Each structure stands twice: as C-alpha cells, then as structure tokens.
Amino acid sequence: MKSITKAQIDNLIKLQKIEMQVGRINSILNDLPERLGTLDTRLKAFESTIKEKEADACELKQNYRSKESDLQMNMTRIEKSQENLRAVKTNKEYRLLLKEIETIKRRNSQIEDEILQFLDRMDEEEKNISARTAEYLQIKEQITAEKDEIKQEAELEKKKLVAFDEELNTIYAKIDAGLLKKYNLIRDRVAGAAVEPAKHGVCQGCHMNIPSQMYSKLQASKGLMLCPHCQRIIYWEEEEKVKEEE
Ligand SMILES: [Zn+2]
C-alpha cells in the first residue's frame, strides 16, 4: 500500500466509526415494526383473555336465569296442584296430588341450591373480571408509553442518520479513491471493522501477533498495512496513547 498520511488514517477511522453508527441506527429502525408489533400482541392477548372471561360470565348468567325460570314454573305448578287438591273426590287422587307436590318441592329445593352456587360463581367471576380489567388498563397505559418512547427514540435516530449521511459524504470526498475501494472490499468481507489498530505487536481485529519486522515497519512508517492474518487494514497506535485510553 502506498504511503498514507496521518490525516488519511484519521479519515478512514472516522469513516468507519460513522458507518458503524449508521449500521446501528439502521438495525434499530429495522427492528422497530417488530418491537411495536410485540407490544400490540401482548395487549391484544390480554384483551382476549378478558373477553373470554366475559363470555363465561354471560353463559353463567344465562344458566342462572334459566334456573330461576324453572323455579318460577315449578312454583306455579305447585299452586295449581294445591288448588286441585280442593276439588279431588277420592283419597287416591288426593295422595297422588300430594306426592306430586312433594316431588316438585324437592326439585325446587335442589334448584335453589344450584341457584346459590351460580350466584357465588357469578360474584367470583365478576370480581375476577374487574381485577383483570384494572390490570389491563394499567398495562395498556404502560404499553402506550413504551410505544411513544420507541417512536420518539426512532425519530431521534432518524435525525442522527441524516447528519451522519452528510458527514459521510464529506469524508468520502476526502479519502483517496483507491484506498476507499480497498476499505469497502475489506469491510464487506469481514462484515465488521475493516480498520483496526495494532497494539503491542497484536492486530486488534484478529488478535494475532504481527511479525516483528513488519510491526517495526508499521511503527516507523506510521502508515497503513494489511494484517497478514485477517487482511484488515492496520495502523500503529502509540502505546502511550493506548494507556491513556484504557
Ligand atoms: Zn488481523
């Protein structure tokens, strides 16, 4: 690689930093619909469990009403039979009617027990639904706030993206075309940082030792080289400077 000025190295590093920021922002923006969708799904799932409970409660109420009407019907039957008692002519008829009245009364007492059970269950179900509804409203509020936050965050990132795009264009213009081409090739191949510093004789991209002769050359030229192991662009970073950063 032909000799490269410190300014070129700095531009390349700057370019790489911005491209990574752009990549980060693009991945945030790409994930956005899924993140919002997940929140909506959570809310909808909660909504449908409440709807199911409401449907159960409705069925319970219908059953309760039908028991009530059975009870009412039986009472009417008892009244009628009691009226008939006065008109009977034989003992046999009288006993039969009494027996019938007894049977209906026993059935009614069963129905009354069932009605009490329904009332208990309805009461329980109602409490359950109102607790779940309160919980739902709380979660809905939370999710709405979370969605707003995500959308606001995305707006901020989009603004940053516009600024980064402008910066990138400025930097592209400053970098030697051949170097930029090489950088692009390496970046696409390694799918990550194409430019890495070499510190203490080690390439920071692949963490392999750079042959000492090559490392001395890199230090002396203060330019760019390709790592013999990973083929990333490497530059020498002064040890003092490294210590400051650590
Ligand atoms: Zn390397």
Boltz pocket constraint, residues with backbone or C-beta under 6 A from the ligand:
constraints:
  - pocket:
      binder: B
      contacts: [[A, 203], [A, 204], [A, 205], [A, 206], [A, 207], [A, 208], [A, 227], [A, 228], [A, 229], [A, 230], [A, 231], [A, 232]]
      max_distance: 6.0
